[in-house]
């Protein structure tokens, strides 16, 4: 994708596929990715991807001054945070998430955070997969038994039918993009 502009806070993109090749979402879950964005939102879900086993990767902006990358390493939720003043003033923000089997880094403009934790995906479905569920800010609906292979990818917001806010530290409507004429999120890869 070369570029994408959301001119309304209620705009977002959702890509979901059932019983199909997981390569697109596996790439987000396991590979490096780069974004160039602008926003006026203080709270914004930038990217969320998950599969049928509950593997996920999430990038969001909090309080207009913090970019947070959250992902699972097996059954543990991990987070990296980079703080910068005034992320929500419509200025360009360059974000890179770099990962390999032993290391993950979040780069935001000239700041970064890293951890010696790499990629380790879940291979078996569990309805309650996390050892530290308090770090999960969104979750897909989780049935009692495993479901068919699927993945979903959300850019710039979310649908309440696709993700459920946890309510743990994040009010339910915090990332629902609503009613501001100033909101523009522009993503360029």
WOFEN-V113567 format. One record per residue. N is the residue number from 0. RES is the residue in three letters. PHI is phi in degrees with one decimal (none if undefined). PSI is psi as a letter, one per 20 degrees, with the letter a starting at -180 (none if undefined). BURIAL is # if it has 16 or more other ideal C-beta (glycine too) atoms within 10 Angstrom, else .. Layout:
n->{N;N}
res->{RES;RES}
phi->{PHI;PHI}
psi->{PSI;PSI}
burial->{BURIAL;BURIAL}
This chain:
n->{0;1;2;3;4;5;6;7;8;9;10;11;12;13;14;15;16;17;18;19;20;21;22;23;24;25;26;27;28;29;30;31;32;33;34;35;36;37;38;39;40;41;42;43;44;45;46;47;48;49;50;51;52;53;54;55;56;57;58;59;60;61;62;63;64;65;66;67;68;69;70;71;72;73;74;75;76;77;78;79;80;81;82;83;84;85;86;87;88;89;90;91;92;93;94;95;96;97;98;99;100;101;102;103;104;105;106;107;108;109;110;111;112;113;114;115;116;117;118;119;120;121;122;123;124;125;126;127;128;129;130;131;132;133;134;135;136;137;138;139;140;141;142;143;144;145;146;147;148;149;150;151;152;153;154;155;156;157;158;159;160;161;162;163;164;165;166;167;168;169;170;171;172;173;174;175;176;177;178;179;180;181;182;183;184;185;186;187;188}
res->{UNK;UNK;UNK;UNK;UNK;UNK;UNK;UNK;UNK;UNK;UNK;UNK;UNK;UNK;UNK;UNK;UNK;UNK;UNK;UNK;UNK;UNK;UNK;UNK;UNK;UNK;UNK;UNK;UNK;UNK;UNK;UNK;UNK;UNK;UNK;UNK;UNK;UNK;UNK;UNK;UNK;UNK;UNK;UNK;UNK;UNK;UNK;UNK;UNK;UNK;UNK;UNK;UNK;UNK;UNK;UNK;UNK;UNK;UNK;UNK;UNK;UNK;UNK;UNK;UNK;UNK;UNK;UNK;UNK;UNK;UNK;UNK;UNK;UNK;UNK;UNK;UNK;UNK;UNK;UNK;UNK;UNK;UNK;UNK;UNK;UNK;UNK;UNK;UNK;UNK;UNK;UNK;UNK;UNK;UNK;UNK;UNK;UNK;UNK;UNK;UNK;UNK;UNK;UNK;UNK;UNK;UNK;UNK;UNK;UNK;UNK;UNK;UNK;UNK;UNK;UNK;UNK;UNK;UNK;UNK;UNK;UNK;UNK;UNK;UNK;UNK;UNK;UNK;UNK;UNK;UNK;UNK;UNK;UNK;UNK;UNK;UNK;UNK;UNK;UNK;UNK;UNK;UNK;UNK;UNK;UNK;UNK;UNK;UNK;UNK;UNK;UNK;UNK;UNK;UNK;UNK;UNK;UNK;UNK;UNK;UNK;UNK;UNK;UNK;UNK;UNK;UNK;UNK;UNK;UNK;UNK;UNK;UNK;UNK;UNK;UNK;UNK;UNK;UNK;UNK;UNK;UNK;UNK;UNK;UNK;UNK;UNK;UNK;UNK}
phi->{none;-86.5;-167.6;-155.3;-127.7;-102.3;-96.7;-133.6;-70.7;-88.8;-89.2;-163.7;-120.5;-128.0;-115.5;-135.5;-137.2;-110.2;50.4;-132.0;-59.7;-87.0;-52.6;-58.0;-77.8;-58.5;-61.1;-68.6;-73.8;-127.6;-113.4;-69.9;-144.8;-132.6;-136.2;-125.9;-137.3;-135.1;-151.5;-109.4;-83.1;-79.1;-125.3;-150.1;-85.1;-88.3;-141.9;-141.4;-134.8;-151.4;-123.1;-70.5;-95.4;83.6;-63.0;-152.5;-141.6;-140.3;-127.5;-144.9;-108.7;-127.2;55.9;66.8;-141.2;-138.8;-102.3;-125.3;-106.7;-124.1;-155.2;-103.8;-113.9;61.4;-94.3;-116.3;-87.1;-118.2;-141.7;-124.6;-128.9;-129.3;-100.0;-144.7;-70.5;55.1;-70.9;-105.3;-111.3;77.1;-89.7;-62.9;-123.9;-101.2;-125.2;-133.3;-114.4;-118.6;-146.4;-149.6;-69.7;-127.9;-154.7;-134.9;-136.3;-118.5;-114.5;-129.8;49.8;-100.7;-107.5;-155.1;-140.0;-147.1;-147.7;-81.2;-119.9;-106.2;-98.1;-152.3;-88.1;-66.9;-118.5;-131.9;-73.6;-137.2;-67.1;-119.5;-83.0;-102.2;-79.3;-133.2;-64.0;-63.7;-88.2;-83.0;-91.2;-137.4;-142.3;-75.0;-57.1;-121.9;-74.1;-65.6;-117.9;-57.2;-113.6;-60.0;-60.0;-155.6;-147.4;-141.3;-135.3;-120.5;-124.1;80.6;159.9;-152.1;-110.0;-62.2;-79.0;-103.6;-137.8;-115.1;-65.2;-76.2;78.7;-88.8;85.0;-132.1;-56.7;-54.3;-95.5;-58.4;-102.9;-77.8;-74.8;-136.6;31.7;-136.1;-70.9;-84.4;-70.5;-137.6;-112.3;-120.8;-109.2;-128.8;-91.8}
psi->{p;h;q;p;p;p;i;q;i;j;q;r;p;p;p;p;p;p;l;r;p;j;g;g;h;h;g;h;h;i;r;q;q;p;q;o;r;p;q;j;p;h;p;p;o;g;p;p;q;r;a;i;j;j;q;r;p;p;p;r;p;p;k;j;j;p;p;p;p;p;r;p;n;c;j;p;p;q;q;q;p;p;p;q;q;l;i;k;j;j;q;p;p;p;p;p;o;p;q;a;i;j;q;p;q;p;p;o;d;j;q;r;q;r;q;l;p;b;p;o;q;q;i;p;p;p;h;n;i;q;i;m;i;i;i;o;h;q;q;q;p;o;r;h;q;q;r;q;p;r;q;q;p;p;p;j;a;r;p;i;i;h;q;p;q;h;i;n;i;o;q;h;j;h;j;o;o;q;m;p;i;i;p;p;p;o;p;p;none}
burial->{.;.;.;#;.;#;.;.;#;.;#;#;.;#;.;.;.;.;.;.;.;#;.;.;#;.;.;#;#;#;.;.;#;.;#;.;#;#;#;#;#;.;#;#;#;#;#;#;#;#;#;#;#;#;#;#;#;#;#;#;#;#;.;#;.;.;#;#;#;#;#;#;#;#;.;.;#;#;.;#;.;#;.;.;.;.;#;#;.;.;.;.;#;.;#;.;#;.;#;.;.;.;.;#;#;#;#;#;.;.;.;.;#;.;.;.;#;.;#;#;#;#;.;.;.;.;.;.;#;#;.;.;.;.;#;#;#;#;#;#;.;.;.;.;.;.;.;.;.;#;#;#;#;#;#;#;#;#;.;.;.;#;#;.;#;.;.;.;.;#;.;.;.;#;#;#;#;.;.;.;.;.;#;#;#;#;#;.;.}
